[in-house]
């Protein structure tokens, strides 16, 4: 039987304290904040991009005259509005934290960010998927793009997906930061 044998690699012992002080464990050192976490430049960029994509999706869909007739499009407007408000508030918090040089790594704050990001990104993704399904139905299956605003519907749906793509890393990083405590 051909089985590999485990190898033991010795690790050097930490130096002993010779100044007479008792051995006190050294404080744990946390890894640097990853870009994309709250209070970082990457986090601010993600928040601003979430906000911009959600505003474009909201604006394009709301400017069409026949979006209220389809529930999925109304849902997209509501989800994009909520996403834009949430992202704007957190972008302002990130900008403030960067300006004053503070970290936003309080466990309560991070848990609030993680829950909020999870809820808003799930709503945005569901709204984008529902709108994409209706847009495909109108365009491909019914062939009714001549009577409807298919280009605007597709643009708003694409912007909602892009907003979700920008929101997902924020949620994952906040959740990971919360889970690693």
C-alpha positions in Angstrom: 0.0 0.0 0.0 1.4 3.4 -1.0 0.5 5.8 1.7 2.3 9.1 2.3 3.8 9.7 5.8 3.1 13.0 7.5 6.1 15.1 8.2 6.6 17.2 11.3 8.1 20.6 10.9 9.5 21.9 14.2 8.5 25.4 15.1 10.9 27.6 17.0 9.8 28.4 20.5 9.2 32.1 21.3 12.0 33.8 23.2 11.8 33.7 27.0 11.6 36.9 28.9 14.7 37.4 30.9 13.8 40.6 32.6 12.1 38.8 35.5 8.6 39.5 34.3 6.1 36.7 34.1 5.4 35.3 30.7 2.4 37.3 29.5 0.9 36.3 26.2 1.5 38.9 23.5 -1.6 40.8 22.3 -3.3 39.4 19.2 -2.6 41.4 16.0 -5.4 41.8 13.6 -4.8 41.7 9.9 -5.0 45.1 8.2 -8.4 46.2 7.0 -9.2 44.8 3.5 -10.2 47.3 0.9 -13.9 47.2 0.6 -14.6 47.0 4.3 -16.3 50.0 6.0 -14.1 53.0 6.5 -11.7 52.2 3.7 -11.3 53.8 0.3 -12.4 50.6 -1.4 -15.5 50.6 0.8 -16.3 54.1 -0.3 -15.8 53.2 -3.9 -18.2 50.2 -3.6 -20.8 52.4 -1.8 -20.6 55.1 -4.4 -20.9 52.6 -7.3 -23.9 50.9 -5.6 -25.5 54.3 -5.2 -24.9 55.4 -8.8 -26.1 52.1 -10.4 -29.2 52.0 -8.2 -30.0 55.7 -9.0 -29.6 55.0 -12.8 -31.9 51.9 -12.5 -34.4 53.9 -10.5 -34.3 56.9 -12.8 -34.6 54.9 -16.1 -37.4 52.7 -14.9 -39.3 55.6 -13.3 -39.2 57.7 -16.5 -41.0 55.1 -18.5 -44.8 55.7 -18.7 -45.9 52.1 -18.5 -43.7 50.6 -15.6 -46.6 50.8 -13.0 -48.6 48.3 -15.0 -46.0 45.5 -14.2 -45.5 44.5 -10.5 -41.9 43.4 -11.1 -41.0 46.8 -12.5 -42.6 48.5 -9.4 -40.6 46.1 -7.2 -37.4 47.1 -9.1 -38.2 50.8 -8.5 -38.8 50.2 -4.7 -35.7 48.0 -4.4 -33.5 50.4 -6.3 -34.8 53.3 -4.1 -34.0 51.4 -0.9 -30.5 50.4 -2.3 -29.7 53.9 -3.2 -30.7 55.3 0.2 -28.8 52.7 2.1 -25.7 53.1 -0.1 -25.8 56.9 0.2 -26.0 56.8 4.0 -23.1 54.3 4.2 -21.1 56.2 1.6 -21.4 59.3 3.8 -20.4 57.3 6.9 -17.4 55.9 5.0 -16.3 59.4 3.8 -16.6 60.7 7.3 -14.6 57.9 8.7 -11.9 58.5 6.1 -11.8 62.2 6.8 -11.4 61.9 10.5 -9.2 58.8 10.4 -11.5 56.4 12.3 -12.1 52.8 11.8 -15.6 51.4 11.4 -14.9 48.0 13.0 -17.1 48.1 16.0 -18.9 44.7 16.2 -22.4 46.3 16.5 -21.8 48.6 13.6 -20.4 45.8 11.4 -23.3 43.6 12.3 -25.7 46.4 11.3 -23.8 46.9 8.0 -23.9 43.2 7.3 -27.6 42.8 8.0 -28.5 45.9 6.0 -26.2 44.9 3.1 -27.7 41.4 3.1 -31.3 42.6 3.0 -30.7 45.3 0.4 -28.6 43.2 -1.9 -31.1 40.3 -1.7 -34.0 42.7 -2.5 -32.0 44.2 -5.4 -31.0 40.8 -6.8 -34.6 39.5 -6.6 -36.0 42.7 -8.3 -33.4 42.5 -11.0 -34.2 38.8 -11.7 -37.9 39.5 -11.8 -37.5 42.4 -14.1 -35.2 40.4 -16.4 -37.8 37.7 -16.6 -40.5 40.2 -17.6 -38.3 41.9 -20.0 -37.5 38.6 -21.7 -41.2 37.8 -21.8 -42.1 41.1 -23.4 -39.2 41.2 -25.8 -38.7 37.6 -26.9 -41.8 35.7 -26.1 -44.5 38.3 -26.9 -42.6 40.3 -29.4 -44.2 43.4 -28.1 -41.1 45.7 -27.9 -42.7 48.0 -30.4 -45.5 48.9 -27.9 -43.2 48.9 -24.9 -40.0 50.5 -23.7 -37.8 47.4 -24.0 -34.6 49.3 -24.2 -35.3 51.3 -21.0 -36.5 48.1 -19.2 -33.3 46.3 -20.2 -31.1 49.2 -19.2 -32.8 49.5 -15.8 -32.5 45.8 -15.2 -28.8 45.8 -16.2 -28.1 48.7 -13.8 -29.9 46.9 -11.0 -27.7 43.8 -11.6 -24.6 46.1 -11.6 -25.8 47.6 -8.3 -26.1 44.1 -6.9 -22.6 43.2 -8.1 -21.3 46.2 -6.3 -23.3 45.4 -3.1 -22.3 41.8 -2.9 -18.6 42.3 -2.0 -19.7 44.8 0.7 -22.0 42.2 2.3 -19.5 39.4 2.1 -16.7 41.5 3.6 -18.9 42.7 6.4 -20.2 39.2 7.1 -16.6 37.8 7.0 -15.4 40.5 9.4 -18.3 39.8 11.7 -17.8 36.0 11.6 -14.0 36.3 12.1 -14.3 38.0 15.5 
